[in-house]
Amino acid sequence: MKIKIISVGKLKEKYLKMGIEEYSKRLKGYVKLELIEVPDEKAPEKLSETEKEMIKKKEGAHILSKIRDDEVVFHLSIQGSLLTSEELAKRIDDFGIQGKSKLTFVIGGSLGTSDELEKRSDVAISFGRLTYPHQLMRLILLEQVYRSFRINAGEPYHK
């Protein structure tokens, strides 16, 4: 299986990079992993709704350019389905059983994701109603993907 994670913005924090490197290393035994960063657009504090939509559209276009037709796309959204770790593991496993072995997870920018990206998405998932920095979300997502593969393999890790 191939897992691709596309996220908006460049990761700068050393502690997050270290965590991401650790989970990337752990995942190598289960999947081929690809991490892609796309540029974020400048988003000053006071933006009109039109300006916000333009920024999301630009970021969305960058993301969509990295997605192929044969990929199953999960996008992270506060409005997405709330899943347990077991439910996420089952979704991943189900796609594999269906012969869909290329899964792409998308973490949008600080304003969210574009309508075009949401239409292309196959699954919208939420990690809760709390707001997390999108850089931190990369680490949380990688940990959950790793946890999913451990659950699916029947290996000890998930408690």
N, C-alpha and C positions, 0 to 999 in steps of 0.2 A: 504494500500500500504506500501511496505517496501523500504526504501532508504538506500543504503550503499554507503559510501564515503571511498575509499581506497586512501591513499596518502603515498608518499615516504618520509621518514625522521620523526624525532621526533620534535614535536612542543615545542619550548622553551620560546618564547616570551609571557609574561604575558598578554599584551594587546590583542594579537590575541586569546589566550586561553579564555579570558573574552568574546570577541565577539562571538567566536564559541559556548561557553556555552549559551549565550543569544539566538542565533538563533536555537540551538538545543532544548532549552526549548520551544521556540515559535512553532517549528515544531511538538512537541509532540501531539498537538491537531489534526494533519493531518495525520501523518505517524509514522511508527516505524522506528527510525533512528539508524544506526550503523556506527560508525566512526572507521576505522582501519588504523593504521600506520604500514608500513612495513619498514625494515631497508634500509637506503641508503648506497651506496657503496662509499668509498673514491674516490674522483675525483680531483686529482691535476690539476693545471692550464694547464700544457703542456702534453696533451695526444695524442697519435696517433689515427687515425680513428678506428683501430682495438681495441685499449684499450677502446675507447668510446663505441663501439658496445658491448664489453664484459660486461661493467658496465651496459648498458641498458638491456642486456640479463639477467643478474643476478637480477636486480631490477624487471624486467618484470616477471621472474619466481616467485619471492616473491608475486607479485601482482596476477598473475594467480592462485596461490595456494589458494587464498582467494575468487575466483569467482566460482560460481556453474553454471551448465549447464542451469538452468532455469532462469538465470538473464539476463536482457537486459543491455548491457554495453555501457556507454557513456565514451569516453576518451577525455580529454582536450588536444587540439593540436593547435598550431598557424596556421596550415594548415587546420583546421577543418572548418565546416560551421559557418559563422557568423549569429547568431540568435538574434532577439529582445527578450525581456522578454516575450512578448505575444507568440512568436513562440516557445520558450522553454516550456512555460506553455502548449501549445497545444500538443507538442510532448509528454510531460509527461501524459497529459490527454488521448491522443490517445492510448498510450501503456496500460493504465488502462482499457480503453474501450475494447481493444483486449484481455483482461484477463491476461496481462503481468504485474503483480503487484510487481515484484522485480526488481528495477532499481538500477544499480551500476554505480557510477561516479568514474573515475580514474584520479588522478593527479600524473603524473610521476615526476621523479627527475629532477635535473638541466640540464641533458643532453637530456631529453625527454623520450619517451617510446620505447620499443622494437618492432621489426617487428611482433613478435609472439603476443604481446598484441594488436597491431593495427589490426591484422587479426581476433582476437577474438572479437574485439569491434564491436558493432552494429551501433554506431553513433559517429562521431568525431565532436566535437564542439569547437569553438574558442571564446574567450572573447576579441578578437581584436588582432591586429598585434603587440601590445606592449608586452614586456616581463615582467611578474610579478614574484616575488619570490614565489616558490611553497607553502610556508607556508601561505603567504597572500592570495593565490588563494583559500585556504580552506574556509576562511571567505567569500570571494566574492562569491564562489560557493554556500555556505550555504544560504547566503542572497538571491541569485537568485532562489534557490529551494523554499525557504519560499515564496518569491514573486510569484512564479509560482502557489503555492497552494492557495494563496490569490486571484490571478487572476481567477483561475479555480472555486473557491467558490463564485466568484462575490462579494468579500468583499473589503472594502476600504483599500487601502495601496498603490496600484500601481498608480503612477501619472506620 
